[in-house]
Amino acid sequence: MKKTQKWKSQFIVVALGQAISMLGSHGVQFALIWWLAEKTSSPLMLGIAGIVAYLPMSIFSPLAGIAADRYNRKFISIFSDMAMGVAALIYAVLLFFFDLPVWTVFVMLCVRGIGSTFQQPAIQSIIPQLVPKDQLVKTNGWMQLLNSGSFLLGPVIGAALYAIFPMSVVLMSDVVGAILASAALAVVRIPELAKTKDEKQHFVTEIKEGLQVFKEDKKLFYIIIAEALCMFFYAPLSSFYPLMTSDYFNLPAMYGSAVELSFAIGMMISALLFSSILKVERKIRVSFIGLFGMGAASFVCGVIPPAYVGWFFFAAVCICLGAAGNVHTIPLTAYMQETIAPEKMGRAFSVLTLISSVTMPVGLLFSSPIAEKVGVNVWFLVSGFCMIILTTFVFIYYILKHGVKG
């Protein structure tokens, strides 16, 4: 009982710290993107912002995965969080004293992208070091619940601060979040990771070992392929959300924050169910269902008319979109944490980061000119349709290979 209480208390400290950090990050991210949307009113500029934010992930993800497996994951997570906080502090000071051009926000987004690239696989690999395997679905549910709460409150706080204070003040919430998250992780004792191999393998060899995880596990391989194909269409939508509210529905920033809030409510509902009553056995199949739901919700968003009442339907569908995202992510994360060897986990999770980081800029390069010409709602429609087709095709192939009970 004492051992059980110990891992629970340590997990809660880590999860709360990460949630606080994300609270600041979501608030700042919303304010920065809305600031850019108001000043430019251009899907192309928002597309460039997304590319700048995600391109570092494409470059550094393999290195981040190797670092998470080779070095101290706790140190990497703390250092990355604090680096993003320091970057926010420097940018806040510069904005306070100087009238910086809009393009400088791209530098800030780039630094945040690098920090997030190293932080994500490290913290995802720390969780199974703290938590028993049979509790991973529940604990990932709780992680997503806390993160969803941060995602819910972050844009509201960001919008409120943005309406009252200059960007230099808004950025300070990111600094406070980074400090608190780092302090929380610092007081937790992370069990030592047993080293089974020489730590000085060649860089390319270690990358191959990380990819081998997916080659050996065909179930995992199919869902990752489906995710990679779908993210090409889905990833750009996060950059277009502000324009759906500001340009398509012609509504102000508080409506934009309400859409983010709706998305977060969906995430919280699904995360709460996973962390409490849902017992998932066929995790890969459930993950496929979530991916299909994301496509269906995106498709519906694209057909909603640009009337004021249409915005309420859009917000309601965003609840479903947020819920579907967790239905895809939580079982997949738990499956990976249960089945992948601890010494390879950092590299395996860096592959997921690499997928999102590659598909985001490539997808934006393709989708931004289309959205600029025909409207962002059309891309929601196109992305949803393509995700439904791709997910269905890969899932049918998965069933043919593994059977109905596979």
C-alpha positions as semicolon CSV with decimal commas, in nm:
position;residue;x (nm);y (nm);z (nm)
1;M;0,000;0,000;0,000
2;K;0,283;0,238;0,090
3;K;0,457;0,168;-0,243
4;T;0,129;0,228;-0,428
5;Q;0,078;0,561;-0,256
6;K;0,436;0,660;-0,334
7;W;0,411;0,620;-0,713
8;K;0,071;0,788;-0,713
9;S;0,197;1,092;-0,522
10;Q;0,504;1,122;-0,745
11;F;0,293;1,090;-1,059
12;I;0,050;1,358;-0,935
13;V;0,336;1,601;-0,869
14;V;0,478;1,549;-1,220
15;A;0,136;1,567;-1,388
16;L;0,033;1,884;-1,203
17;G;0,364;2,049;-1,287
18;Q;0,326;1,969;-1,655
19;A;-0,034;2,090;-1,650
20;I;0,071;2,426;-1,503
21;S;0,344;2,460;-1,765
22;M;0,095;2,386;-2,041
23;L;-0,150;2,636;-1,891
24;G;0,102;2,912;-1,949
25;S;0,205;2,775;-2,287
26;H;-0,152;2,748;-2,421
27;G;-0,231;3,100;-2,304
28;V;0,077;3,245;-2,469
29;Q;0,030;3,038;-2,785
30;F;-0,329;3,158;-2,823
31;A;-0,228;3,521;-2,769
32;L;0,062;3,500;-3,014
33;I;-0,142;3,337;-3,289
34;W;-0,437;3,571;-3,240
35;W;-0,199;3,870;-3,241
36;L;-0,057;3,744;-3,570
37;A;-0,406;3,677;-3,712
38;E;-0,527;4,029;-3,623
39;K;-0,221;4,199;-3,766
40;T;-0,203;4,001;-4,093
41;S;-0,547;3,837;-4,155
42;S;-0,359;3,592;-4,375
43;P;-0,378;3,211;-4,379
44;L;-0,038;3,220;-4,551
45;M;0,123;3,407;-4,259
46;L;-0,035;3,169;-4,009
47;G;0,085;2,884;-4,226
48;I;0,440;3,021;-4,215
49;A;0,409;3,051;-3,836
50;G;0,313;2,683;-3,818
51;I;0,603;2,584;-4,042
52;V;0,851;2,783;-3,833
53;A;0,717;2,625;-3,512
54;Y;0,724;2,266;-3,640
55;L;1,028;2,263;-3,869
56;P;1,273;2,245;-3,573
57;M;1,088;1,932;-3,460
58;S;1,150;1,771;-3,799
59;I;1,519;1,846;-3,769
60;F;1,578;1,763;-3,402
61;S;1,327;1,483;-3,327
62;P;1,573;1,196;-3,395
63;L;1,833;1,365;-3,174
64;A;1,572;1,430;-2,902
65;G;1,473;1,064;-2,897
66;I;1,833;0,948;-2,866
67;A;1,897;1,204;-2,590
68;A;1,592;1,079;-2,395
69;D;1,724;0,720;-2,412
70;R;2,091;0,799;-2,354
71;Y;2,089;1,079;-2,096
72;N;1,897;1,186;-1,785
73;R;1,533;1,231;-1,889
74;K;1,453;1,442;-1,585
75;F;1,732;1,688;-1,664
76;I;1,631;1,708;-2,031
77;S;1,270;1,785;-1,942
78;I;1,363;2,053;-1,687
79;F;1,624;2,213;-1,912
80;S;1,385;2,223;-2,209
81;D;1,105;2,378;-2,004
82;M;1,334;2,641;-1,856
83;A;1,486;2,721;-2,197
84;M;1,138;2,797;-2,333
85;G;1,067;3,009;-2,026
86;V;1,389;3,208;-2,068
87;A;1,309;3,262;-2,437
88;A;0,965;3,397;-2,342
89;L;1,125;3,627;-2,082
90;I;1,377;3,767;-2,333
91;Y;1,107;3,825;-2,594
92;A;0,883;3,991;-2,334
93;V;1,160;4,234;-2,235
94;L;1,235;4,318;-2,600
95;L;0,866;4,377;-2,674
96;F;0,836;4,603;-2,370
97;F;1,121;4,832;-2,478
98;F;1,101;4,808;-2,857
99;D;0,832;4,808;-3,126
100;L;0,932;4,477;-3,283
101;P;0,810;4,377;-3,630
102;V;0,557;4,095;-3,663
103;W;0,809;3,851;-3,810
104;T;0,998;3,836;-3,479
105;V;0,722;3,612;-3,342
106;F;0,854;3,345;-3,580
107;V;1,182;3,337;-3,385
108;M;0,991;3,286;-3,061
109;L;0,784;3,005;-3,213
110;C;1,100;2,840;-3,346
111;V;1,266;2,836;-3,002
112;R;0,949;2,697;-2,845
113;G;0,945;2,427;-3,112
114;I;1,300;2,318;-3,031
115;G;1,230;2,308;-2,657
116;S;0,910;2,109;-2,703
117;T;1,089;1,862;-2,932
118;F;1,329;1,759;-2,655
119;Q;1,078;1,783;-2,371
120;Q;0,800;1,561;-2,512
121;P;0,980;1,226;-2,558
122;A;1,161;1,276;-2,226
123;I;0,846;1,330;-2,019
124;Q;0,652;1,057;-2,205
125;S;0,934;0,813;-2,128
126;I;0,946;0,916;-1,762
127;I;0,582;0,821;-1,695
128;P;0,627;0,440;-1,739
129;Q;0,930;0,461;-1,509
130;L;0,696;0,586;-1,234
131;V;0,372;0,403;-1,312
132;P;0,289;0,027;-1,310
133;K;0,203;-0,110;-1,655
134;D;-0,155;-0,199;-1,567
135;Q;-0,221;0,163;-1,468
136;L;-0,088;0,331;-1,782
137;V;-0,424;0,387;-1,955
138;K;-0,566;0,547;-1,640
139;T;-0,259;0,761;-1,574
140;N;-0,243;0,873;-1,936
141;G;-0,610;0,958;-1,902
142;W;-0,529;1,169;-1,596
143;M;-0,238;1,334;-1,776
144;Q;-0,466;1,423;-2,066
145;L;-0,735;1,540;-1,824
146;L;-0,497;1,783;-1,656
147;N;-0,354;1,889;-1,990
148;S;-0,707;1,936;-2,124
149;G;-0,786;2,157;-1,827
150;S;-0,480;2,363;-1,912
151;F;-0,586;2,365;-2,276
152;L;-0,932;2,480;-2,166
153;L;-0,821;2,756;-1,930
154;G;-0,510;2,861;-2,124
155;P;-0,686;3,029;-2,419
156;V;-0,938;3,193;-2,184
157;I;-0,655;3,334;-1,973
158;G;-0,460;3,423;-2,288
159;A;-0,757;3,605;-2,442
160;A;-0,829;3,790;-2,116
161;L;-0,466;3,894;-2,070
162;Y;-0,439;3,988;-2,439
163;A;-0,746;4,213;-2,405
164;I;-0,605;4,389;-2,098
165;F;-0,226;4,384;-2,123
166;P;0,039;4,413;-2,395
167;M;0,204;4,096;-2,531
168;S;0,511;4,158;-2,314
169;V;0,299;4,096;-2,002
170;V;0,109;3,801;-2,151
171;L;0,440;3,623;-2,218
172;M;0,523;3,622;-1,847
173;S;0,261;3,352;-1,784
174;D;0,480;3,115;-1,985
175;V;0,780;3,202;-1,767
176;V;0,588;3,131;-1,444
177;G;0,458;2,800;-1,583
178;A;0,806;2,683;-1,680
179;I;0,947;2,761;-1,334
180;L;0,667;2,579;-1,149
181;A;0,680;2,272;-1,377
182;S;1,057;2,245;-1,343
183;A;1,036;2,276;-0,964
184;A;0,771;2,003;-0,948
185;L;0,976;1,761;-1,156
186;A;1,293;1,844;-0,963
187;V;1,152;1,715;-0,630
188;V;1,040;1,381;-0,776
189;R;1,281;1,086;-0,764
190;I;1,283;0,911;-1,101
191;P;1,396;0,544;-1,085
192;E;1,725;0,473;-1,259
193;L;1,690;0,332;-1,610
194;A;1,883;0,009;-1,650
195;K;2,140;0,030;-1,929
196;T;2,157;-0,284;-2,137
197;K;2,387;-0,159;-2,412
198;D;2,686;0,058;-2,474
199;E;2,569;0,420;-2,458
200;K;2,811;0,527;-2,730
201;Q;2,649;0,365;-3,030
202;H;2,659;0,542;-3,363
203;F;2,385;0,803;-3,414
204;V;2,244;0,627;-3,724
205;T;2,243;0,290;-3,544
206;E;2,036;0,432;-3,260
207;I;1,786;0,586;-3,502
208;K;1,750;0,250;-3,677
209;E;1,686;0,080;-3,343
210;G;1,406;0,327;-3,274
211;L;1,246;0,263;-3,613
212;Q;1,288;-0,113;-3,566
213;V;1,030;-0,094;-3,286
214;F;0,760;-0,014;-3,540
215;K;0,886;-0,265;-3,792
216;E;0,867;-0,548;-3,539
217;D;0,521;-0,458;-3,406
218;K;0,287;-0,466;-3,707
219;K;-0,015;-0,345;-3,510
220;L;0,175;-0,037;-3,404
221;F;0,311;0,002;-3,757
222;Y;-0,037;0,023;-3,913
223;I;-0,174;0,283;-3,672
224;I;0,139;0,496;-3,710
225;I;0,108;0,480;-4,090
226;A;-0,258;0,585;-4,064
227;E;-0,166;0,870;-3,830
228;A;0,113;0,992;-4,056
229;L;-0,116;0,998;-4,361
230;C;-0,397;1,172;-4,173
231;M;-0,176;1,429;-4,002
232;F;-0,077;1,571;-4,341
233;F;-0,438;1,690;-4,370
234;Y;-0,523;1,742;-4,002
235;A;-0,213;1,915;-3,863
236;P;-0,262;2,245;-4,056
237;L;-0,608;2,290;-3,901
238;S;-0,458;2,409;-3,571
239;S;-0,308;2,707;-3,754
240;F;-0,640;2,788;-3,925
241;Y;-0,860;2,781;-3,614
242;P;-0,829;3,157;-3,542
243;L;-0,928;3,241;-3,901
244;M;-1,238;3,021;-3,885
245;T;-1,361;3,250;-3,608
246;S;-1,218;3,585;-3,717
247;D;-1,265;3,564;-4,096
248;Y;-1,518;3,289;-4,173
249;F;-1,761;3,371;-3,889
250;N;-1,635;3,732;-3,855
251;L;-1,624;3,721;-3,474
252;P;-1,376;3,867;-3,217
253;A;-1,108;3,702;-3,002
254;M;-1,332;3,591;-2,716
255;Y;-1,527;3,374;-2,959
256;G;-1,196;3,226;-3,068
257;S;-1,111;3,141;-2,709
258;A;-1,457;2,986;-2,668
259;V;-1,382;2,752;-2,961
260;E;-1,058;2,648;-2,794
261;L;-1,256;2,599;-2,474
262;S;-1,506;2,374;-2,656
263;F;-1,222;2,165;-2,795
264;A;-1,074;2,134;-2,445
265;I;-1,411;2,032;-2,295
266;G;-1,421;1,742;-2,540
267;M;-1,068;1,646;-2,440
268;M;-1,157;1,663;-2,072
269;I;-1,471;1,450;-2,105
270;S;-1,290;1,174;-2,293
271;A;-0,982;1,192;-2,066
272;L;-1,205;1,168;-1,757
273;L;-1,373;0,857;-1,897
274;F;-1,037;0,693;-1,973
275;S;-0,902;0,779;-1,628
276;S;-1,206;0,642;-1,443
277;I;-1,450;0,392;-1,596
278;L;-1,325;0,295;-1,941
279;K;-1,123;-0,026;-1,966
280;V;-0,948;-0,055;-2,300
281;E;-0,821;-0,394;-2,413
282;R;-0,783;-0,350;-2,790
283;K;-0,595;-0,024;-2,771
284;I;-0,492;-0,009;-3,137
285;R;-0,849;-0,054;-3,258
286;V;-0,974;0,218;-3,025
287;S;-0,699;0,443;-3,155
288;F;-0,822;0,382;-3,511
289;I;-1,175;0,480;-3,402
290;G;-1,041;0,806;-3,259
291;L;-0,859;0,886;-3,582
292;F;-1,176;0,822;-3,784
293;G;-1,373;1,046;-3,545
294;M;-1,124;1,328;-3,594
295;G;-1,180;1,307;-3,970
296;A;-1,559;1,298;-3,937
297;A;-1,564;1,602;-3,707
298;S;-1,330;1,798;-3,937
299;F;-1,558;1,720;-4,233
300;V;-1,864;1,851;-4,048
301;C;-1,678;2,172;-3,953
302;G;-1,620;2,237;-4,322
303;V;-1,989;2,226;-4,418
304;I;-2,123;2,460;-4,146
305;P;-2,254;2,787;-4,301
306;P;-2,081;3,116;-4,201
307;A;-2,382;3,249;-4,005
308;Y;-2,371;3,356;-3,640
309;V;-2,575;3,050;-3,538
310;G;-2,331;2,840;-3,744
311;W;-2,053;2,934;-3,504
312;F;-2,240;2,758;-3,221
313;F;-2,257;2,441;-3,431
314;F;-1,886;2,482;-3,504
315;A;-1,809;2,508;-3,131
316;A;-2,023;2,199;-3,061
317;V;-1,844;1,994;-3,328
318;C;-1,511;2,106;-3,179
319;I;-1,615;1,929;-2,858
320;C;-1,638;1,606;-3,060
321;L;-1,308;1,685;-3,230
322;G;-1,129;1,725;-2,896
323;A;-1,280;1,404;-2,761
324;A;-1,184;1,207;-3,074
325;G;-0,825;1,327;-3,044
326;N;-0,794;1,169;-2,699
327;V;-0,966;0,850;-2,814
328;H;-0,684;0,821;-3,067
329;T;-0,394;0,937;-2,847
330;I;-0,450;0,789;-2,499
331;P;-0,475;0,419;-2,601
332;L;-0,186;0,458;-2,846
333;T;0,040;0,617;-2,584
334;A;-0,048;0,350;-2,326
335;Y;0,013;0,071;-2,580
336;M;0,359;0,209;-2,660
337;Q;0,448;0,252;-2,293
338;E;0,338;-0,105;-2,219
339;T;0,508;-0,282;-2,509
340;I;0,827;-0,091;-2,595
341;A;1,152;-0,160;-2,409
342;P;1,236;0,126;-2,168
343;E;1,577;0,188;-2,329
344;K;1,411;0,247;-2,669
345;M;1,106;0,442;-2,556
346;G;1,250;0,790;-2,607
347;R;1,333;0,717;-2,970
348;A;0,993;0,556;-3,028
349;F;0,806;0,861;-2,897
350;S;1,033;1,091;-3,095
351;V;0,897;0,917;-3,407
352;L;0,550;1,046;-3,314
353;T;0,693;1,395;-3,270
354;L;0,868;1,359;-3,604
355;I;0,541;1,263;-3,774
356;S;0,361;1,572;-3,648
357;S;0,658;1,798;-3,714
358;V;0,704;1,681;-4,073
359;T;0,338;1,666;-4,167
360;M;0,262;2,011;-4,022
361;P;0,499;2,216;-4,243
362;V;0,444;1,997;-4,550
363;G;0,069;2,010;-4,498
364;L;0,080;2,387;-4,447
365;L;0,285;2,440;-4,762
366;F;0,014;2,253;-4,950
367;S;-0,294;2,381;-4,766
368;S;-0,211;2,749;-4,703
369;P;-0,237;2,861;-5,069
370;I;-0,562;2,664;-5,103
371;A;-0,708;2,818;-4,788
372;E;-0,593;3,162;-4,906
373;K;-0,784;3,120;-5,233
374;V;-1,101;2,932;-5,137
375;G;-1,127;2,979;-4,757
376;V;-1,018;2,790;-4,447
377;N;-1,352;2,609;-4,419
378;V;-1,279;2,428;-4,747
379;W;-0,962;2,281;-4,599
380;F;-1,159;2,152;-4,298
381;L;-1,391;1,978;-4,546
382;V;-1,108;1,837;-4,759
383;S;-0,900;1,723;-4,462
384;G;-1,197;1,550;-4,298
385;F;-1,292;1,364;-4,615
386;C;-0,935;1,248;-4,678
387;M;-0,888;1,136;-4,315
388;I;-1,207;0,927;-4,328
389;I;-1,096;0,754;-4,649
390;L;-0,736;0,695;-4,535
391;T;-0,827;0,567;-4,188
392;T;-1,089;0,331;-4,332
393;F;-0,846;0,196;-4,592
394;V;-0,562;0,129;-4,343
395;F;-0,801;-0,021;-4,086
396;I;-0,949;-0,261;-4,342
397;Y;-0,596;-0,369;-4,438
398;Y;-0,518;-0,412;-4,066
399;I;-0,826;-0,637;-4,022
400;L;-0,734;-0,844;-4,327
401;K;-0,388;-0,903;-4,183
402;H;-0,481;-0,970;-3,821
403;G;-0,841;-1,088;-3,842
404;V;-1,147;-0,962;-3,657
405;K;-1,009;-1,075;-3,319
406;G;-0,655;-0,949;-3,382
